[in-house]
């Protein structure tokens, strides 16, 4: 039964160095802190596992930060604990995020032996100048080496993250990066556009520029809106031609390689997050671990959880809409009705009608989806369901 | 009973920050509240009652008792004057209630434009004006220079001016002695029919209106039937009394020369207009005191509740405010863009700001205010004249013969380095140069005539920024003059937004229109479609900007399953939408209506 499934998210907040655009919860740290963190993480996992005795784990995701900055045996230790304290489905998808220059063939081999079966590489660009601007620690050479090492270790399910709308980037630059990547034939590609997030060095640098762009003007460093759109459409076409299908707003995969863990988020499956700042959603209840490292390291089992929010049926329906619409398959009306007891076209009739008439949403085969234009203006569409 | 010989009615005039209120506080500290005889009469019981009811006097007037060096006890009535030019008329009435004025001048800064304006006003009222030099303890104090300046510029004797520091309590006795010596004692006829000047009033929910007055002739006590000459209102006096520091002190009778209050179960402050004369209903005085003026609103604007449902609350709040502020005018109006609201009239921009702030703070209202405008006189071809307070009511241009706008005479005091920039500013604001006098080597007094509608927006701000804060400014209403005025309309997505229309001089229309469009372009969020913003005069578009259609709006990132963060972003976006005004199919943020008030802040 569906409700017995569970996904696990493990947050590793460490990085070699923080990138200039990154607003994720991450930082660089001494070995001793990493060791203490893993001890605390294992204690948390062990504690929490008791709640999920009747669950089957269908996916595990090591995210960060850069999980691959841990020594291979540290990751192995966590994997071992997970394996012994949860019921892991035989075909579970177990992913780890890896950054170039932090993993070699040997590390990948240990991952493989530990049961990890999917690698997600944070490449972002195959243009050295762009990588430098982003503040990445690697250059394209490093990525090729890392990718090859993963392949050599036997990984046959690899994702690569790519970014568009970078400062100074043109559509041609982006195309060139994508084409280089396609030569390697990764199974999955995440293609995001850069967001200038508050609290990052990029915000200091490009905040004004982003404002000009968002008003439709001509920014100095960032690509303007037209160029940005061009990159997105170009990416979509190139990837499609290469046999990747878009299954989510920013995610593309070869047949059979959609990321199961990611889909759990959008389809509102249950997931338990462990580690600093990790989010969870189980039995229609959301919470988040503390984001304060000192507090995390010293807090007792129950003090970790913050912002505990029991979702009422209205919130569940609202989430189901704005999360479900991220997927290209959209929201299946019958499925929705079966799970929440009401048809979306009934609950949100006015808004859905308006979105249809504005050609931002469409309906086919009993499923509500975003149109191409709806994907571009997704926030606006989602806003009506909140 | 205190004889008139021992009464001194005075006020303190000063430029802002030169220490008027500090000096007032020191005077109150150094003096007593009651005469020795009153102390024996146990008025204290009544005072406690007042205290229980929590009535406190606005600081408009205070009676203190001072035992002078000549051994006699004097009653000193200090009457406060509002410090701002908006309240010029109130200032003049308060001055009329006095016999003398203490001029406070900052020992470091010397004379400022406002000092001059206030001194001239006091001299106009035949007050005995004598200077005191304050802040002599400042390292930058130059009392001798300031004394010379006072003599040169104002032409009053200043060599024996007390040198004081109100802040540190230095020289306060000298000020008190000077008051006793220099301010003339009142010379009213206690046996003549009652003649008293209203210089302020206050609404109290227990007692009704409390009238603040100076008795010129005659006497008044409980039971006297009084009449207000200008408004014609009559009432029977319930209570008379003095102003203690922070309390009302009831007494048996007020007579010629005294300053005090009366209550008479009067329900509306409008019946007790400032400047009106109080007399006896049965034995009226032969003529009213001179100088009564009906207070006219100088500046108008539309005030709307941000949330349309709060209209009754706004109405209620305005009603309550007018109980205490006879100069606030309001009437209901409707705007297509903003819904139901009120057209409100004010004495000036400061008055407007004060009321707006009180509505928001004391009544917890969220307001949208339209661009303030002045009263224009529109002469129609059919000979009719209308006073225009709302640009939307401007008749069709074909029916207009000509229009007139109010002009003020302005005095600007500025240090010589900034004369150029300030003259440029006045030029830009259609000012007519009258004269320039060097007050001293380093400072000049510029005199200009300026259209009022050019200074009600942000003239103060511009003046301050262009003079690095060194210019001071004062103005008074002069006359109406014919002017080439047009109505500037703003069209958003081809729809005229009535709340954004305003009257402007034809020569500034293009510039203003262009800047309005630019500003609005920044304020109006992008929609799914392109939005033209146009400025038009008489149907002809003179400026245009475009808010481009939104191309992309999506949060693609996945924060490790942190859905709450995404949800909050979407909720914030939605919350922002709620605070928008819908005009046609365009959502306009409230800030857009206000931002056009600040076109020159660049």
Interface residues (C-beta under 8 A of the other chain):
Chain A: X9 X11 X24 X61 X63 X192 X193 X195 X214 X215 X216 X225 X226 X228 X229 X249 X250 X262 X265 X271 X273 X278 X279 X280 X281 X286 X288 X307 X309 X319 X322 X323 X358 X375 X376 X377 X378 X379 X380 X382 X383 X386
Chain B: X521 X522 X526 X528 X547 X548 X550 X551 X552 X553 X554 X555 X556 X557 X558 X559 X560 X561 X562 X563 X564 X566 X567 X569 X570 X571 X573 X574 X577
